[in-house]
Amino acid sequence: MLQVCPNGSRARGVPVTPDELAAAVRAAVDAGAQDVHLHPRDAAGADTMDPGRVAAALEAVRAAAPGVPVGVTTGAWTAADPAERAALIRSWTVLPDHASVNFHEDGAERVAAALLDRGVAVEAGIFSGTDAAARFLRWPRAREVLRVLAEVTDTDPETATGTAKDLLHALGTGHGRPVLLHGEDGGAWPVLRLAVRFNLDVRVGLEDVLTLPDGTAAADNTALVQTAGMLLQA
């Protein structure tokens, strides 16, 4: 499975408004993306879990790419208090298909439970270099998540794949859930190639990387998805 992550928290050069996200996702889906992870933004351009902003982003993207699963972030930077994030989830008027929860963050279990209780699937975000894997594996509801989102934060292209292997080892296979493995910036393409070798789900987009494998700037999310698709088919 190839997921597109069109914007993330990057400040410039990424789609921000609902219309921009819709256009970017439509083009990425046409290029082969099968799933979406996006960050709704507020009026100032900051990531948000506000119900109105989440609804606007989801409705625009779904109208542009009907039938494609769409997920959002619940990162602690959107609201530091996990109780507030859980309350925001309970206030959503339009529900995403899934949402990511970073298990190294305080209150991750509470946020994930709020999603599951509303029928929203959970991507369990497990960052390298944190205690997230152990926390996730201890969580009684770990087997209820949609997938494990294994996030390699090591951006050195020489060491990122080793870090990825260590992360996968820490996670093991006992959780029984699919794994989406991805890297960031300099580590993005080496980790994606490793994920292809291991037959894992992958993702790509301007949230994760701004360049193509040869180091040239990517024109947009579509160029990244097209390149990832070629690697998947190689």
Secondary structure, 3 states (H helix, E strand, C coil): CEEECCCCCCCCCCCCCHHHHHHHHHHHHHCCCCEEEECCECCCCCECCCHHHHHHHHHHHHHHCCCCCEEEECCHHHCCCHHHHHHHHHHCCCCCCEEEEECCCCCHHHHHHHHHHCCCEEEEEEECCCCHHHHHHHCCCHHHCCEEEEECCCCCCCCHHHHHHHHHHHHCCCCCCCEEEECCHHHHHHHHHHHHHCCCEEEECCCCCCECCCCCECCCHHHHHHHHHHHHHC
